Structure formats: C-alpha cells, structure tokens
Amino acid sequence: MEDQTQVTQHQSSQQTQDDQPNTEVSLLLNLESLIKSHISGLQQRKEELKQLKEMMQSAFQNDSLYQEAELAVKEANKKKRDAKARLMKLAEVRSVQDKANDIAAEIKEMDAALSDYLREYQRLSGSNEIVDDQGNVHEITYIAKLIKKGR
C-alpha cells in the first residue's frame, strides 16, 4: 500500500512538473499578446492625439486675436533672448553657468553609478529596499520601456 501511495505521489509530482512548462508557455504567450495589444493601442491613441492637436492648432491659426497675441509673445521672447545673450557675455555669469553645467554632469554620473550600485545590492541582498543614513526607506525600482530597433 505504501508503494502505491509513493507511486501515486510520484506520478502527481511528475504531472505537475510536466504541466508547469505548459503553464509557463501559456502565460508567456498571453503576456506577449497583451504587450502587442498595448503597443497597438498606444499607437492608435498617439495618432488620435496627433489629429486632435492638429485640429487645435488649426483653430488657433485661424483666430486673429490669437495671432496678434502670438506675435506679441514672439517679440517679447526676442527681447528676452537678447537680454540673456547680453548677460551671458559677462564673465561672472559665464563662470556660474560653467559651474552649474559641471555639477549637472557630476549629478548625472553619480545617478548612473548609484543605479549600478543598487542593481548589484539588489542582486546580492535579494532585497528591493534600502535604508539611507537618515532612516528613510527607499524602494529599488526599475522601469522597462520599448525602444524600436532599426531593421
């Protein structure tokens, strides 16, 4: 009787193992279908949005009051650009701008390094959270997105 129970358990276990790849394949196929559906839906919605924006732009272009205001804005922007260019010629302003650019580049490099460190921390620790020096808990997340490959 014990042998028959073990055989039944083994067969049940074997069937579960055999069904698991089919379940995973089915899940993968369903997920792939869902992704393709979302890609198609996104493309449709983007096209709809583009058409609506074109309709709005057409309405703006056909309104004389809007066109007058647009012209006034362009003139004001030109004055602003000219004033900014004049100020950027000053050595102290250029120095501040250069320092700001250096710090922005440094922040970008530090962010990239932090991302690598977090990925490795998550891999080694198995944890999706980390506590900073002030006791704040941070969740480690990653965002996936599609980038169209060239053919």
N, C-alpha and C positions, 0 to 999 in steps of 0.2 A: 504494500500500500504506500509506503514511504517512497519507494522508487517511482511509482506512478505519479505522486504529488510533485516530485522533483522534475520528472519529465514534463508534466503539465506546466510547471513554473518556467522551465527552460523554454518550452515552446511559446509561452506567453511573452517571455522576455525577448525571444528571438523575433516574434511577430512585431513587438513594439519597436525593436531596433530596425526591422525591415520597413515598418511604416514611417519611421522618423525621416528618412531621406525623402520619401514621397511627400510628407507634410512640408518639409523644408523647401522642396522644389515647388510645390503648390504655392506656398507662402511667397517665395521669390517671384514666381510668375505673376501672382496677384499684385505684389508690390511694384513690379516692373510695369504692369498695366496701369496701375494707379499713377505712377510717375509720368508715363506717357500721356495719360489723360490730363494731368495737371499742366504739363508742358503745352499741350494743345489749347487748353482753357486759358492759360496765361497769354499765349499768342493772340487768341481771339479777343480777350479783354484789352490787351495793349493796342490792337488795331482799332477797337471801338473807341478807346480813349483818344487815340490819334485823330480819328474822324471828328470827335466832339471838340477837341482843341482847335482843329482847323475851322470848324463852324464858328466857334467863339472868336477866333482871330479874324475871320471874315466879317463878323458883326462889328468888331472894333474898327476895322479898316474902313467900313462904310459909314462911320459916325463922325461928323465934322468936329463936334466938341471934343471927342476923344482924340482926334488927330491934332487939334490945337494943343491939348494938354500934353500929348506925346512930344510934340515939338518943343514945348517949354521945358519938359524934363530933359530932352537931349541937350538943349542949350545949358541948362544947369549942370548936367553931368560933364559937359566940356569944360566949364569953368572950374568944377571940382577937380577934374583930371589935371588941368593946367596948374592949379594951386598945389596939388600933390606933387607934381613933377618939379615945381619950383622948390618945395620943401625938401624933396629927396636929394636935391643938389647940395644941401647943407651937410657938412662933414659930420656933425653930431647926429643928425637924423640917419645918415647912411650907416654910421657906426652902430646905432641902436638896431637898425634893420638887419645888419650883418650878424649881430649877436643873437637876435631873435631867430634868424634862419639857422644859425649853428645849433641853438637849443632845440629847435623843431626837429632838425636832423638827428640830434642826440636822442630825443624822445622816441623817434621812430625806430632807431637802432635798439634802444632799451626795450621797447614794446616787442620787437621781433625776438630778442633774446629771452624775455620773460615768457613768451609763447612757447619757445623751445624748452625752457626750464619746466614750465607747467606740464607740458606733454610728457616729459621724462618723469616728473614727480608722479603724475597720474599713473603712468605705466608701472613704475616701481612700487608705489604705495597701494595702488588699486582704489584710491580714494578720489572722489570728484570735488572735494572741499579742502580748503587750506585756511588756517587762521593767521592773520597778519600780526604784527607787533603790538597793535592797539587792541587786539582781541576780537576784531571783526572777522566773521566767517565769510569766505568768498567761495562761490561755486565755480568750478572749472567747466567751461562750455566751449563747444566748437560749432561753427555754423557752416553747413555744407551748401554749396551753390553750384549751378551748372555753368560751365564756360564752353561755348561752342568751339569745337576743334576744327581746324582747317582741313579740307579734304585733300 
